[in-house]
Amino acid sequence: MNENMQNDSYVEIDLFEILSILKSNLLWIILSAVLFAIAGWAYTTYAITPQYEASVNMIVNTKTDNTSAVSTDTINSARNLVSTYAIIIKSNTVLNQVIKDLDIDNMTYDTLEGKVSVNAINDTQVMRVAVQDPDPELARKIVKEIAKISPEEIVDAVEAGSCKVVSQVRVSSSPISPNVTKNMALAAIVGIAVVMVIVVVKSLLANYIVDDDDIQKYLGLPILGVIPEIEEG
């Protein structure tokens, strides 16, 4: 029991020591956060290419008979097919045709496939097709061409249902990435963590005595007196 209490006291002393070290180096920690944040801003602004996004909404339906009523099962079936339709939209059959139609031979299928995303909107049968590119006009043309080509390919592939565009193509007026604020915050956190680790490790590895507290702590000797430092006048 006494041994456990002693170990607990050592942990408490170490924690207080670490907090004291961090407090005494607070200025350096704040300065490092500011410097890293500035570096994060500079890197984000000048080293990362801004990306614009163009998107369009498309609705999928498994109903082939226009006279039949739309049931809940029909909607659920169409909703479940969104992931299948997304694979078709991002297939080389569709995207290679987009590359050919827009005459963008400098872009490979793999490159274009990485720019395209397809997601269901709020777990509905409506899916959002989006394209990101540094050129907003090119992103608009690509997503418009995808919306033109993909419905027929989807119907041919699943041999049932339909897929229709239900919105106009929208293009972001400002870059959606990179997020300057987020990157600055992450850089500041990294800066704080780096300096905290450095100052704590440096202080804990110091093997010399600085003041009377260190004498009592490391040598276990009582302090009989302290000679004050006198400046020469």
PyMOL commands that set and color helices and strands:
alter all, ss='L'
color gray80, all
select helices_A, chain A and resi 2-24+26-46+72-80+82-89+92-102+109-115+136-158+180-204+212-219
alter helices_A, ss='H'
color red, helices_A
select strands_A, chain A and resi 52-61+116-120+126-133+162-165+170-171
alter strands_A, ss='S'
color yellow, strands_A
deselect
rebuild
show_as cartoon
